[in-house]
Amino acid sequence: AESGGLVEAADSEALRALVESGDLGLVKFYAPWCVHCKRLAPVLEDVAHQVQREGLGAKVLKVNCDDYGNKAVCKRYGVSGFPTLRVFQGGEHEKYQGGRHAPALLN
């Protein structure tokens, strides 16, 4: 359901690399059964397309918190509901609280 596209599937290693690089990244923590996550998926694809098209150099990642190997990383980033969006930049991260449509997510 959430395969393909420009939004890269990530695990704890990919998130560690993002933090260590200091790059800007938007990460969606999700569960495959979550209706709101499914609704957000095409919006994040739009964001990823615009990031790529405009050469913004940001990463758009998704972490499947139902995947056993990702449970610890989801817990580490305080994910308690789905979807949870976090913005990573300069090695820091914060929960994204803004609008869930492409123009808001791109700001």
All heavy atoms as an XYZ file, in Angstrom:
811
protein
N       0.825     -1.205      0.000
C       0.000      0.000      0.000
C       0.861      1.258      0.000
O       0.484      2.260     -0.561
C      -0.934      0.001      1.210
N       2.025      1.184      0.665
C       2.883      2.374      0.757
C       4.223      2.120      0.052
O       5.271      2.476      0.558
C       3.145      2.702      2.235
C       1.911      3.126      2.985
C       2.019      4.514      3.573
O       3.063      5.151      3.441
O       1.042      4.964      4.162
N       4.201      1.457     -1.097
C       5.456      1.133     -1.756
C       5.686      2.046     -2.950
O       4.766      2.682     -3.437
C       5.444     -0.327     -2.204
O       4.379     -0.519     -3.095
N       6.920      2.074     -3.414
C       7.259      2.869     -4.588
C       7.229      4.361     -4.300
O       7.101      4.786     -3.167
N       7.345      5.140     -5.366
C       7.311      6.586     -5.199
C       8.635      7.148     -4.722
O       9.625      6.445     -4.587
N       8.616      8.441     -4.446
C       9.841      9.144     -4.066
C      10.063      9.197     -2.561
O      11.145      9.541     -2.121
C       9.799     10.584     -4.602
C       9.944     10.736     -6.111
C       9.742     12.187     -6.509
C      11.307     10.251     -6.569
N       9.026      8.888     -1.779
C       9.196      8.896     -0.326
C       9.928      7.610      0.039
O       9.439      6.510     -0.197
C       7.840      8.982      0.405
C       8.049      8.955      1.902
C       7.103     10.251      0.006
N      11.151      7.769      0.583
C      11.989      6.605      0.862
C      11.597      5.940      2.177
O      11.404      6.614      3.184
C      13.456      7.037      0.994
C      14.075      7.590     -0.255
C      15.485      8.108      0.027
O      16.283      7.380      0.645
O      15.763      9.248     -0.354
N      11.498      4.610      2.144
C      11.305      3.854      3.378
C      12.600      3.950      4.181
O      13.699      3.864      3.630
C      10.976      2.401      3.064
N      12.471      4.158      5.483
C      13.651      4.359      6.320
C      13.587      3.448      7.538
O      12.528      3.006      7.947
C      13.735      5.824      6.767
N      14.759      3.209      8.112
C      14.873      2.455      9.354
C      15.782      3.249     10.289
O      16.121      4.398     10.009
C      15.423      1.048      9.080
C      16.779      1.086      8.361
O      17.404      2.173      8.277
O      17.216      0.030      7.878
N      16.173      2.646     11.401
C      16.980      3.391     12.374
C      18.307      3.852     11.773
O      18.783      4.937     12.085
C      17.221      2.550     13.634
O      17.907      1.363     13.305
N      18.897      3.052     10.888
C      20.164      3.446     10.252
C      19.977      4.685      9.376
O      20.798      5.596      9.394
C      20.725      2.293      9.408
C      21.278      1.150     10.231
C      22.435      1.584     11.122
O      23.350      2.261     10.628
O      22.404      1.257     12.316
N      18.900      4.706      8.607
C      18.637      5.848      7.725
C      18.390      7.108      8.547
O      18.855      8.200      8.187
C      17.443      5.550      6.826
N      17.683      6.977      9.672
C      17.440      8.149     10.521
C      18.730      8.615     11.177
O      18.970      9.813     11.291
C      16.381      7.841     11.582
C      14.956      7.742     11.055
C      13.987      7.483     12.201
C      14.538      8.996     10.318
N      19.564      7.671     11.597
C      20.858      8.049     12.189
C      21.691      8.812     11.164
O      22.314      9.824     11.486
C      21.608      6.807     12.678
C      22.916      7.159     13.396
C      23.638      5.944     13.951
N      22.815      5.237     14.912
C      22.486      3.940     14.818
N      22.902      3.221     13.785
N      21.758      3.368     15.740
N      21.681      8.342      9.921
C      22.435      9.022      8.856
C      21.897     10.431      8.629
O      22.672     11.374      8.437
C      22.366      8.205      7.564
N      20.572     10.584      8.688
C      19.956     11.900      8.507
C      20.376     12.843      9.637
O      20.761     13.996      9.389
C      18.428     11.762      8.462
C      17.625     13.061      8.354
C      17.962     13.809      7.074
C      16.130     12.765      8.426
N      20.334     12.353     10.870
C      20.729     13.174     12.023
C      22.204     13.561     11.914
O      22.569     14.728     12.094
C      20.448     12.431     13.348
C      21.092     13.155     14.524
C      18.948     12.293     13.572
N      23.059     12.593     11.592
C      24.502     12.859     11.516
C      24.849     13.802     10.374
O      25.775     14.592     10.487
C      25.272     11.538     11.391
C      25.254     10.753     12.689
C      25.888      9.370     12.579
O      26.358      8.999     11.469
O      25.924      8.676     13.604
N      24.083     13.747      9.282
C      24.366     14.616      8.136
C      23.962     16.057      8.428
O      24.495     16.990      7.838
C      23.609     14.131      6.898
O      22.217     14.392      7.040
N      22.987     16.218      9.332
C      22.473     17.560      9.603
C      21.535     18.063      8.531
O      21.056     19.194      8.578
N      21.247     17.218      7.531
C      20.376     17.630      6.426
C      18.946     17.850      6.907
O      18.537     17.337      7.941
C      20.364     16.562      5.326
C      21.691     16.477      4.576
O      22.507     17.412      4.710
O      21.901     15.478      3.871
N      18.215     18.584      6.095
C      16.791     18.806      6.355
C      16.031     17.570      5.904
O      16.265     17.045      4.821
C      16.319     20.035      5.580
C      14.831     20.366      5.651
C      14.409     20.671      7.082
C      14.527     21.545      4.742
N      15.129     17.118      6.754
C      14.320     15.962      6.387
C      12.955     16.017      7.035
O      12.799     16.537      8.144
N      11.966     15.509      6.332
C      10.621     15.347      6.864
C      10.384     13.845      6.939
O      10.522     13.144      5.937
C       9.592     15.998      5.943
C       8.128     15.831      6.346
C       7.843     16.552      7.670
C       7.213     16.371      5.259
N      10.072     13.361      8.144
C       9.909     11.925      8.343
C       8.497     11.636      8.839
O       8.044     12.237      9.814
C      10.943     11.381      9.355
C      10.770      9.875      9.548
C      12.366     11.699      8.893
N       7.829     10.719      8.138
C       6.503     10.262      8.556
C       6.663      8.910      9.243
O       7.196      7.971      8.662
C       5.572     10.110      7.352
C       4.207      9.520      7.744
C       3.249      9.403      6.578
C       3.521      8.192      5.734
N       2.394      7.855      4.829
N       6.221      8.849     10.487
C       6.146      7.582     11.208
C       4.712      7.101     11.048
O       3.779      7.834     11.395
C       6.489      7.796     12.687
C       7.915      8.233     12.909
C       8.249      9.579     12.924
C       8.919      7.303     13.102
C       9.559      9.994     13.131
C      10.239      7.703     13.308
C      10.556      9.052     13.323
N       4.541      5.890     10.531
C       3.190      5.447     10.187
C       2.982      3.966     10.492
O       3.923      3.238     10.833
C       2.923      5.697      8.695
C       3.606      4.710      7.767
C       2.898      3.633      7.233
C       4.946      4.848      7.432
C       3.521      2.723      6.392
C       5.572      3.939      6.595
C       4.859      2.871      6.077
O       5.484      1.971      5.253
N       1.740      3.546     10.359
C       1.369      2.132     10.409
C       0.528      1.839      9.161
O      -0.292      2.668      8.770
C       0.567      1.835     11.668
N       0.752      0.684      8.530
C       0.059      0.385      7.277
C      -1.469      0.359      7.407
O      -2.171      0.633      6.430
C       0.575     -1.009      6.892
C       1.813     -1.208      7.686
C       1.705     -0.349      8.901
N      -1.993      0.062      8.569
C      -3.446     -0.030      8.767
C      -4.093      1.324      9.059
O      -5.302      1.433      9.128
C      -3.758     -0.995      9.924
C      -2.905     -0.762     11.127
C      -1.781     -1.479     11.475
C      -3.057      0.239     12.138
N      -1.236     -0.972     12.632
C      -1.995      0.082     13.068
C      -3.985      1.263     12.359
C      -1.836      0.902     14.176
C      -3.821      2.077     13.465
C      -2.756      1.893     14.360
N      -3.294      2.356      9.219
C      -3.787      3.676      9.645
C      -4.405      4.437      8.465
O      -3.720      4.738      7.484
C      -2.619      4.453     10.245
S      -2.886      6.209     10.373
N      -5.695      4.752      8.586
C      -6.420      5.448      7.513
C      -5.836      6.833      7.258
O      -5.649      7.241      6.111
C      -7.923      5.550      7.860
C      -8.666      6.390      6.832
C      -8.528      4.166      7.963
N      -5.517      7.577      8.323
C      -4.959      8.926      8.157
C      -3.590      8.858      7.471
O      -3.242      9.756      6.701
C      -4.847      9.636      9.502
C      -6.176      9.845     10.156
N      -7.154     10.634      9.610
C      -6.697      9.346     11.309
C      -8.221     10.628     10.395
N      -7.970      9.843     11.425
N      -2.823      7.812      7.763
C      -1.514      7.643      7.111
C      -1.691      7.435      5.610
O      -0.943      7.998      4.811
C      -0.781      6.438      7.699
S      -0.467      6.547      9.464
N      -2.697      6.621      5.250
C      -2.950      6.362      3.833
C      -3.368      7.646      3.121
O      -2.974      7.886      1.983
C      -4.032      5.288      3.674
C      -3.543      3.913      4.072
C      -4.655      2.890      3.983
C      -4.177      1.548      4.515
N      -5.274      0.581      4.612
N      -4.158      8.471      3.809
C      -4.576      9.754      3.221
C      -3.383     10.690      3.030
O      -3.347     11.470      2.091
C      -5.597     10.430      4.128
C      -6.990     10.039      3.796
C      -8.012     10.986      4.411
N      -9.152     10.184      4.835
C      -9.563     10.049      6.074
N      -8.964     10.693      7.051
N     -10.591      9.301      6.357
N      -2.438     10.634      3.945
C      -1.273     11.527      3.893
C      -0.248     11.073      2.853
O       0.528     11.892      2.354
C      -0.632     11.597      5.283
C       0.476     12.609      5.491
C      -0.010     14.032      5.222
C       1.038     12.507      6.906
N      -0.252      9.785      2.500
C       0.773      9.242      1.591
C       0.886     10.015      0.270
O       1.986     10.409     -0.117
C       0.528      7.753      1.351
N      -0.228     10.281     -0.456
C      -0.074     11.016     -1.719
C       0.374     12.460     -1.514
O       1.051     13.037     -2.369
C      -1.472     10.953     -2.351
C      -2.409     10.524     -1.276
C      -1.595      9.803     -0.242
N       0.030     13.051     -0.377
C       0.481     14.416     -0.077
C       2.004     14.422      0.078
O       2.692     15.296     -0.462
C      -0.202     14.949      1.205
C       0.375     16.306      1.595
C      -1.704     15.041      1.007
N       2.532     13.432      0.796
C       3.990     13.364      0.967
C       4.682     13.084     -0.352
O       5.787     13.577     -0.583
C       4.360     12.300      1.999
C       4.289     12.727      3.443
C       4.923     11.686      4.355
C       4.936     14.070      3.693
N       4.054     12.283     -1.217
C       4.632     12.065     -2.551
C       4.711     13.392     -3.311
O       5.713     13.675     -3.964
C       3.815     11.041     -3.352
C       4.076      9.608     -2.957
C       5.509      9.156     -3.184
O       6.173      9.616     -4.142
O       5.989      8.346     -2.373
N       3.657     14.212     -3.224
C       3.677     15.535     -3.862
C       4.833     16.375     -3.326
O       5.546     17.035     -4.087
C       2.369     16.292     -3.602
C       1.209     15.778     -4.435
O       1.445     14.954     -5.351
O       0.073     16.195     -4.165
N       4.996     16.352     -2.006
C       6.088     17.108     -1.377
C       7.432     16.595     -1.899
O       8.299     17.387     -2.288
C       6.011     17.009      0.162
C       7.274     17.563      0.803
C       4.779     17.742      0.682
N       7.602     15.281     -1.933
C       8.866     14.700     -2.408
C       9.139     15.076     -3.855
O      10.275     15.388     -4.223
C       8.840     13.183     -2.228
N       8.097     15.075     -4.688
C       8.253     15.475     -6.098
C       8.696     16.932     -6.192
O       9.590     17.263     -6.970
C       6.938     15.290     -6.870
C       6.719     13.897     -7.341
N       7.352     13.364     -8.432
C       5.932     12.901     -6.852
C       6.963     12.112     -8.607
N       6.111     11.803     -7.652
N       8.077     17.812     -5.408
C       8.444     19.230     -5.454
C       9.859     19.450     -4.930
O      10.602     20.254     -5.493
C       7.430     20.069     -4.680
C       6.116     20.181     -5.434
C       5.103     21.046     -4.706
O       4.198     20.535     -4.070
N       5.256     22.349     -4.810
N      10.231     18.733     -3.894
C      11.586     18.837     -3.350
C      12.597     18.435     -4.420
O      13.603     19.113     -4.642
C      11.731     17.950     -2.082
C      13.188     17.728     -1.726
C      10.986     18.591     -0.912
N      12.316     17.325     -5.098
C      13.220     16.845     -6.148
C      13.256     17.814     -7.320
O      14.323     18.183     -7.808
C      12.780     15.461     -6.617
C      13.731     14.853     -7.637
C      13.210     13.542     -8.177
O      12.116     13.488     -8.727
N      13.979     12.491     -8.020
N      12.079     18.258     -7.776
C      11.984     19.139     -8.940
C      12.702     20.462     -8.699
O      13.349     20.999     -9.585
C      10.515     19.371     -9.289
C      10.292     20.066    -10.609
C       8.834     20.111    -11.033
N       7.979     20.722    -10.024
C       6.958     20.100     -9.435
N       6.648     18.866     -9.736
N       6.229     20.728     -8.538
N      12.578     20.978     -7.480
C      13.181     22.275     -7.179
C      14.600     22.154     -6.627
O      15.219     23.151     -6.277
C      12.281     23.038     -6.201
C      10.930     23.369     -6.823
C       9.958     24.004     -5.847
O      10.426     24.595     -4.844
O       8.736     23.905     -6.082
N      15.099     20.922     -6.522
C      16.469     20.705     -6.055
C      16.691     21.223     -4.644
O      17.731     21.805     -4.348
N      15.705     21.019     -3.770
C      15.788     21.583     -2.417
C      16.725     20.807     -1.493
O      17.073     21.284     -0.433
C      14.385     21.656     -1.790
C      13.388     22.531     -2.555
C      12.013     22.449     -1.917
C      13.877     23.975     -2.600
N      17.102     19.602     -1.887
C      18.077     18.852     -1.099
C      17.555     18.305      0.220
O      18.335     17.870      1.057
N      16.262     18.348      0.426
C      15.688     17.784      1.647
C      15.312     16.331      1.393
O      15.083     15.927      0.260
C      14.458     18.572      2.074
N      15.268     15.556      2.455
C      14.848     14.167      2.345
C      13.408     14.040      2.850
O      13.029     14.707      3.808
C      15.752     13.269      3.182
C      17.170     13.169      2.659
C      17.909     12.063      3.368
C      19.293     11.773      2.877
N      19.785     12.357      1.719
N      12.636     13.204      2.197
C      11.280     12.883      2.656
C      11.276     11.372      2.883
O      11.453     10.595      1.941
C      10.208     13.295      1.631
C       8.815     13.013      2.185
C      10.341     14.777      1.275
N      11.141     10.987      4.143
C      11.261      9.582      4.529
C      10.010      9.109      5.240
O       9.242      9.915      5.772
C      12.462      9.395      5.464
C      13.820      9.891      4.976
C      14.856      9.777      6.085
C      14.273      9.111      3.763
N       9.833      7.785      5.284
C       8.729      7.194      6.041
C       9.263      5.991      6.806
O      10.126      5.255      6.314
C       7.586      6.796      5.118
C       7.958      5.754      4.076
C       6.822      5.499      3.115
C       7.265      4.517      2.035
N       6.244      4.341      1.007
N       8.757      5.832      8.021
C       9.164      4.721      8.873
C       7.908      3.941      9.256
O       6.989      4.501      9.865
C       9.883      5.226     10.144
C      10.243      4.064     11.056
C      11.127      6.028      9.776
N       7.876      2.670      8.906
C       6.761      1.799      9.249
C       6.940      1.306     10.688
O       7.775      0.455     10.960
C       6.699      0.616      8.279
C       5.570     -0.342      8.584
O       4.891     -0.236      9.597
N       5.374     -1.298      7.698
N       6.150      1.866     11.597
C       6.286      1.529     13.013
C       5.686      0.167     13.353
O       5.871     -0.331     14.461
C       5.671      2.615     13.883
S       6.588      4.175     13.795
N       4.973     -0.447     12.407
C       4.472     -1.806     12.618
C       5.551     -2.843     12.338
O       5.438     -3.986     12.747
C       3.272     -2.081     11.702
C       1.954     -2.040     12.452
O       1.945     -1.560     13.603
O       0.944     -2.476     11.880
N       6.579     -2.435     11.611
C       7.690     -3.335     11.302
C       8.480     -3.557     12.597
O       8.949     -2.607     13.216
C       8.569     -2.680     10.233
C       9.707     -3.574      9.787
O      10.223     -4.359     10.601
O      10.096     -3.471      8.606
N       8.636     -4.809     12.984
C       9.267     -5.121     14.271
C      10.631     -4.445     14.411
O      10.969     -3.934     15.474
C       9.403     -6.642     14.458
C       9.934     -6.994     15.815
C       9.111     -6.944     16.938
C      11.282     -7.322     15.987
C       9.593     -7.231     18.199
C      11.769     -7.608     17.247
C      10.926     -7.569     18.348
O      11.415     -7.833     19.589
N      11.389     -4.412     13.339
C      12.723     -3.810     13.384
C      12.719     -2.306     13.624
O      13.749     -1.731     13.964
N      11.566     -1.667     13.451
C      11.475     -0.212     13.629
C      10.829      0.189     14.949
O      10.742      1.378     15.261
C      10.672      0.413     12.489
C      11.413      0.374     11.170
O      12.635      0.331     11.141
N      10.679      0.366     10.079
N      10.367     -0.766     15.739
C       9.648     -0.431     16.981
C      10.497      0.439     17.910
O      10.009      1.410     18.476
C       9.181     -1.694     17.688
C       8.134     -2.437     16.865
C       6.968     -2.871     17.690
C       5.942     -3.595     16.858
N       4.823     -2.793     16.454
N      11.765      0.099     18.059
C      12.643      0.846     18.973
C      12.847      2.277     18.491
O      12.813      3.215     19.295
C      13.989      0.140     19.131
N      13.051      2.471     17.195
C      13.285      3.823     16.675
C      12.017      4.665     16.788
O      12.082      5.854     17.104
C      13.861      3.799     15.239
C      12.818      3.450     14.212
C      14.484      5.134     14.894
N      10.861      4.055     16.591
C       9.600      4.798     16.741
C       9.419      5.227     18.198
O       8.999      6.357     18.470
C       8.429      3.950     16.266
S       8.469      3.679     14.460
N       9.776      4.352     19.108
C       9.692      4.689     20.528
C      10.691      5.802     20.875
O      10.367      6.741     21.598
C       9.966      3.441     21.372
C       9.718      3.642     22.841
C       9.855      2.336     23.609
C       9.552      2.574     25.072
N       9.648      1.353     25.869
N      11.900      5.712     20.341
C      12.946      6.710     20.622
C      12.503      8.107     20.195
O      12.830      9.095     20.847
C      14.242      6.340     19.887
C      15.387      7.294     20.203
C      16.695      6.960     19.493
N      16.899      5.545     19.300
C      17.315      4.995     18.149
N      17.561      5.750     17.098
N      17.493      3.697     18.054
N      11.754      8.196     19.100
C      11.297      9.498     18.618
C       9.913      9.857     19.140
O       9.276     10.777     18.637
C      11.381      9.566     17.088
C      12.808      9.650     16.622
C      13.446      8.562     16.056
C      13.545     10.818     16.819
C      14.773      8.627     15.671
C      14.865     10.892     16.433
C      15.476      9.797     15.860
O      16.789      9.873     15.484
N       9.449      9.145     20.167
C       8.232      9.527     20.872
C       6.957      9.380     20.068
O       6.008     10.122     20.277
N       6.946      8.416     19.162
C       5.758      8.211     18.344
C       4.708      7.468     19.163
O       4.936      6.352     19.602
C       6.099      7.411     17.071
C       4.853      7.137     16.260
C       7.132      8.161     16.249
N       3.565      8.118     19.385
C       2.502      7.471     20.144
C       1.223      7.358     19.332
O       0.302      6.632     19.697
C       2.232      8.239     21.437
O       1.895      9.570     21.152
N       1.121      8.084     18.224
C      -0.050      8.022     17.347
C       0.413      8.126     15.906
O       1.547      8.522     15.643
N      -0.473      7.761     14.997
C      -0.107      7.766     13.578
C      -1.058      8.636     12.776
O      -2.240      8.670     13.086
C      -0.169      6.334     13.027
C       0.692      5.381     13.772
C       0.127      4.381     14.545
C       2.068      5.482     13.725
C       0.914      3.487     15.242
C       2.871      4.599     14.426
C       2.291      3.593     15.180
N      -0.567      9.312     11.758
C       0.858      9.450     11.486
C       1.477     10.517     12.383
O       0.796     11.442     12.811
C       0.882      9.919     10.027
C      -0.404     10.680      9.852
C      -1.402      9.996     10.758
N       2.749     10.359     12.678
C       3.520     11.393     13.365
C       4.537     11.921     12.358
O       5.247     11.130     11.736
C       4.242     10.825     14.598
O       3.265     10.447     15.572
C       5.185     11.858     15.219
N       4.582     13.220     12.189
C       5.571     13.851     11.308
C       6.602     14.553     12.172
O       6.252     15.275     13.107
C       4.897     14.871     10.386
C       3.937     14.314      9.344
C       3.217     15.455      8.638
C       4.679     13.462      8.335
N       7.869     14.331     11.851
C       8.947     15.024     12.549
C       9.844     15.679     11.510
O      10.108     15.109     10.450
C       9.753     14.062     13.417
C       8.942     13.477     14.564
C       9.802     12.796     15.601
N      10.369     13.745     16.539
C       9.735     14.259     17.588
N       8.515     13.925     17.847
N      10.345     15.101     18.388
N      10.304     16.881     11.846
C      11.230     17.613     10.985
C      12.623     17.483     11.592
O      12.817     17.746     12.782
C      10.836     19.102     10.879
C      11.868     19.869     10.057
C       9.445     19.244     10.268
N      13.565     17.057     10.781
C      14.959     16.909     11.195
C      15.787     17.977     10.494
O      15.620     18.210      9.305
C      15.487     15.529     10.801
C      14.922     14.396     11.602
C      13.622     13.966     11.403
C      15.692     13.751     12.558
C      13.085     12.921     12.141
C      15.171     12.699     13.305
C      13.874     12.289     13.091
N      16.656     18.646     11.253
C      17.564     19.612     10.644
C      18.702     19.892     11.612
O      18.472     20.075     12.811
C      16.846     20.913     10.303
C      17.709     21.868      9.494
C      16.915     23.022      8.902
O      15.844     23.375      9.370
N      17.462     23.626      7.860
N      19.919     19.918     11.076
C      21.081     20.240     11.899
C      21.265     19.284     13.067
O      21.778     19.666     14.114
N      20.838     18.039     12.896
C      20.992     17.050     13.953
C      19.904     17.109     15.008
O      19.858     16.298     15.917
N      19.017     18.102     14.921
C      17.902     18.239     15.874
C      16.621     17.767     15.197
O      16.554     17.665     13.979
C      17.725     19.714     16.274
C      18.954     20.347     16.895
C      19.215     19.831     18.298
O      18.265     19.784     19.104
O      20.370     19.468     18.579
N      15.613     17.512     15.998
C      14.328     17.137     15.408
C      13.208     17.649     16.291
O      13.370     17.842     17.493
C      14.218     15.617     15.238
C      14.367     14.858     16.515
N      13.315     14.576     17.340
C      15.458     14.342     17.106
C      13.745     13.904     18.388
N      15.048     13.756     18.278
N      12.081     17.925     15.651
C      10.905     18.381     16.390
C       9.662     17.856     15.698
O       9.668     17.589     14.493
C      10.864     19.899     16.496
C      10.710     20.608     15.167
C      10.743     22.122     15.310
O      11.005     22.627     16.401
O      10.499     22.785     14.298
N       8.596     17.721     16.471
C       7.333     17.257     15.917
C       6.772     18.347     15.012
O       6.773     19.518     15.367
C       6.361     16.929     17.042
C       5.111     16.223     16.575
C       4.302     15.692     17.741
C       3.110     14.903     17.246
N       2.321     14.350     18.344
N       6.309     17.935     13.840
C       5.693     18.875     12.911
C       4.230     19.031     13.313
O       3.504     18.055     13.431
C       5.809     18.352     11.474
C       5.062     19.208     10.493
C       5.601     20.405     10.044
C       3.798     18.849     10.044
C       4.903     21.209      9.158
C       3.094     19.650      9.157
C       3.661     20.835      8.725
O       2.962     21.624      7.865
N       3.806     20.284     13.518
C       2.445     20.555     13.994
C       1.587     21.293     12.975
O       0.444     21.613     13.251
C       2.511     21.424     15.268
C       3.385     20.875     16.358
C       2.703     19.807     17.215
O       1.692     19.244     16.832
N       3.280     19.516     18.354
N       2.155     21.596     11.812
C       1.445     22.438     10.855
C       0.433     21.686     10.006
O       0.070     20.548     10.293
N      -0.003     22.347      8.947
C      -1.013     21.793      8.044
C      -0.500     20.571      7.315
O       0.704     20.424      7.069
N      -1.428     19.689      6.963
C      -1.043     18.435      6.319
C      -1.391     18.445      4.840
O      -2.027     17.543      4.325
C      -1.705     17.264      7.042
C      -1.258     17.224      8.488
C      -1.063     15.857      8.985
N      -0.360     15.897     10.263
C      -0.304     14.888     11.098
N      -0.895     13.760     10.792
N       0.365     14.978     12.216
N      -0.977     19.517      4.180
C      -1.135     19.606      2.739
C       0.192     20.126      2.186
O       0.974     20.731      2.921
C      -2.312     20.484      2.339
C      -2.332     21.811      3.043
N      -2.729     21.962      4.344
C      -1.960     23.029      2.612
C      -2.596     23.238      4.692
N      -2.139     23.900      3.663
N       0.443     19.852      0.912
C       1.768     20.109      0.343
C       2.295     21.525      0.565
O       3.433     21.688      0.988
C       1.786     19.730     -1.139
N       1.511     22.603      0.318
C       2.089     23.944      0.505
C       2.596     24.182      1.940
O       3.657     24.747      2.138
C       0.931     24.884      0.161
C       0.037     24.075     -0.733
C       0.158     22.663     -0.236
N       1.829     23.730      2.918
C       2.247     23.923      4.318
C       3.490     23.096      4.614
O       4.425     23.558      5.278
C       1.117     23.543      5.268
N       3.522     21.852      4.139
C       4.638     20.967      4.418
C       5.930     21.440      3.763
O       7.020     21.135      4.238
C       4.313     19.545      3.946
C       3.297     18.802      4.834
C       2.728     17.598      4.102
C       3.949     18.375      6.136
N       5.820     22.197      2.683
C       7.019     22.662      1.984
C       7.643     23.888      2.656
O       8.742     24.277      2.312
C       6.690     22.982      0.519
C       6.618     21.735     -0.361
C       5.853     22.019     -1.629
C       8.007     21.216     -0.666
N       6.964     24.502      3.619
C       7.515     25.716      4.241
C       8.442     25.432      5.387
O       8.410     24.612      6.140
C       6.390     26.632      4.717
C       5.796     27.386      3.546
O       6.506     27.653      2.580
N       4.517     27.675      3.602
